[in-house]
């Protein structure tokens, strides 16, 4: 898969995972790995970028005597998912056009 396409898809998968509930890095990797391969070295830069773009926000909670960083989707992040779905529908139409030629 093209690296840029995969990057965009992974970003939206991260946001979609957080749409259900706030989560932490390892759990996000676990959830997304069901459909697309992702590593910590891929995830954490994406999380930082999404936070900088205000698509998600962070907070900390204690867990078993350690502080765990959680990520929560913002309304702007929800809109990003909706925009991606609309764009993907356009891509599907282009693919259909190509296949029919």
C-alpha positions in Angstrom: 0.0 0.0 0.0 1.2 3.5 -0.8 2.9 5.0 2.3 0.9 8.3 2.1 -2.4 6.5 1.7 -1.6 4.2 4.6 -0.6 7.1 6.8 -3.9 8.8 6.2 -5.8 5.6 6.8 -3.9 4.9 10.0 -4.6 8.4 11.3 -8.4 8.0 10.8 -8.2 4.5 12.3 -6.7 6.0 15.4 -9.4 8.6 15.6 -12.1 6.0 15.0 -10.7 3.9 17.8 -10.9 6.9 20.1 -14.5 7.6 19.0 -15.6 4.7 21.2 -13.8 5.8 24.3 -10.5 7.4 25.4 -7.6 5.0 25.2 -3.8 4.6 25.7 -1.1 3.8 23.2 -0.8 0.0 23.7 -4.5 -0.5 23.5 -4.8 1.7 20.4 -2.1 -0.5 18.7 -3.9 -3.6 19.8 -7.2 -2.4 18.4 -5.9 -1.2 15.1 -3.6 -4.2 14.6 -6.7 -6.2 13.9 -7.0 -4.5 10.5 -3.7 -2.9 9.7 -0.1 -3.4 10.8 1.1 -0.7 13.2 4.0 -0.4 15.6 4.8 2.0 18.5 7.3 3.8 16.3 4.5 4.5 13.9 1.7 5.3 16.4 3.3 7.8 18.7 4.4 10.3 16.0 0.8 10.1 14.6 -0.6 10.7 18.1 1.6 13.7 18.6 0.6 15.1 15.1 -3.1 14.6 15.8 -2.8 16.3 19.1 -0.9 19.3 17.5 -3.7 19.5 14.9 -6.3 19.5 17.8 -7.9 16.2 16.5 -7.3 14.7 19.9 -6.3 15.7 23.4 -4.5 14.0 26.2 -4.9 13.4 29.9 -3.2 11.2 32.5 -4.5 8.7 35.0 -2.9 6.5 37.5 -2.9 2.8 36.7 -1.2 0.2 38.9 1.0 2.8 40.5 2.1 4.3 37.2 0.8 7.3 35.3 -0.7 6.3 31.9 -1.3 8.8 29.2 -4.7 8.6 27.5 -5.9 10.1 24.3 -9.4 11.4 23.6 -10.9 12.5 20.3 -12.1 16.1 20.0 -15.1 17.4 18.0 -12.6 18.5 15.3 -11.3 14.9 15.2 -14.9 13.6 14.7 -15.2 16.0 11.8 -12.0 14.6 10.3 -13.5 11.1 10.3 -16.6 12.4 8.5 -14.4 14.2 5.9 -12.3 11.1 5.3 -15.4 9.0 4.7 -16.7 11.5 2.2 -13.4 11.6 0.4 -13.2 7.9 0.4 -16.6 7.7 -1.3 -15.1 9.8 -4.1 -12.1 7.4 -4.3 -14.5 4.5 -4.6 -16.3 6.2 -7.5 -12.9 6.7 -9.3 -12.0 3.0 -8.7 -15.4 2.0 -10.1 -14.8 4.2 -13.2 -11.3 2.7 -13.7 -12.6 -0.9 -13.4 -15.4 -0.3 -15.9 -13.0 1.0 -18.6 
